[in-house]
């Protein structure tokens, strides 16, 4: 069961793993990203964990924070885990370079602006 008590921890995971992925992609080109298999798979794993943490957020939290495309974030995780043959190198690159900075910023905002005691008691 998804509990409001755990939403904060899941957001902390998203914050941490998005920072990891962005750090791994910093200062490299798309071609370097694709050629460096260790870097590629490290980023892939971090994006997968982000999707899993997003999936484990309570529906209440996701519904109250619609600025992020939660279903797409979760869907990316499903592709990485179950549809690995369908992974687009470019889509993964754009996710880490274009989408994760916004995700990281908004999740950091949610963490700092949410009254977690109230959030847990509302549920």
C-alpha positions in Angstrom: 0.0 0.0 0.0 1.2 3.5 -0.9 1.4 5.5 2.3 1.7 9.3 2.5 4.4 8.7 5.2 6.7 7.4 2.5 6.2 10.2 -0.1 9.0 12.3 1.3 11.5 9.5 1.0 10.5 8.7 -2.5 10.9 12.3 -3.5 14.4 12.3 -1.8 15.2 9.3 -4.0 14.0 11.1 -7.1 16.1 14.1 -6.1 19.2 12.0 -5.5 19.0 9.8 -8.6 18.2 12.7 -10.9 21.3 14.5 -9.6 23.3 11.4 -10.2 22.1 11.0 -13.8 22.7 14.7 -14.6 26.2 14.5 -13.2 27.0 11.4 -15.3 25.8 13.3 -18.4 27.5 16.5 -17.6 30.2 17.7 -20.0 29.8 14.9 -22.5 28.3 14.9 -26.0 25.5 12.7 -27.2 28.1 10.6 -29.2 30.3 10.2 -26.1 27.2 9.2 -24.0 26.3 6.5 -26.5 29.9 5.2 -26.9 30.5 5.0 -23.2 28.5 2.0 -22.2 29.3 2.2 -18.5 28.0 5.8 -18.4 25.0 4.9 -20.6 23.9 2.1 -18.3 24.6 4.1 -15.2 22.3 6.9 -16.4 19.7 4.3 -17.5 19.7 2.7 -14.1 19.2 6.1 -12.4 16.3 7.0 -14.7 14.8 3.6 -13.9 15.0 4.2 -10.2 13.4 7.6 -10.7 10.5 6.0 -12.4 10.1 3.4 -9.7 10.1 6.0 -7.0 7.5 8.1 -8.9 5.4 5.0 -9.3 5.5 4.5 -5.6 4.3 8.0 -4.7 0.8 8.1 -3.5 -1.8 8.9 -6.1 -2.8 11.9 -3.9 0.6 13.4 -4.1 0.8 13.0 -7.9 -2.7 14.4 -8.3 -1.8 17.5 -6.3 1.4 18.1 -8.2 0.4 17.9 -11.9 3.2 20.1 -13.1 5.2 16.9 -13.8 4.1 14.2 -16.3 4.1 11.4 -13.7 2.7 8.8 -16.1 5.5 9.5 -18.6 8.1 9.3 -15.9 6.6 5.9 -14.8 6.2 4.8 -18.4 9.9 5.4 -19.1 10.7 3.1 -16.2 8.5 0.4 -17.7 10.3 0.7 -21.0 13.7 0.5 -19.4 12.8 -2.5 -17.4 10.4 -4.4 -19.7 10.9 -3.0 -23.2 14.7 -2.7 -23.1 14.8 -3.6 -26.8 12.8 -0.5 -27.6 15.0 2.0 -25.8 15.9 4.9 -27.9 19.4 6.3 -27.2 18.2 9.8 -28.1 15.1 9.6 -25.9 17.2 8.6 -22.9 19.7 11.4 -23.7 16.9 14.0 -24.0 15.4 12.7 -20.8 18.6 13.2 -18.8 19.6 16.5 -20.5 16.2 18.2 -20.9 13.7 16.6 -18.6 15.7 15.7 -15.5 16.7 19.3 -14.7 13.1 20.4 -14.4 12.1 17.3 -12.5 15.0 17.8 -10.1 14.0 21.5 -9.6 10.4 20.8 -9.0 11.0 17.8 -6.7 13.4 19.9 -4.6 10.7 22.6 -4.4 8.1 20.0 -3.3 10.5 18.8 -0.6 11.1 22.2 0.8 7.6 23.6 0.5 5.5 20.7 1.8 4.6 20.5 5.4 5.3 16.8 5.9 3.6 16.5 9.2 0.3 17.9 7.8 0.7 15.8 4.6 0.9 12.6 6.6 -2.0 13.5 8.9 -4.3 14.5 6.0 -4.2 11.0 4.6 
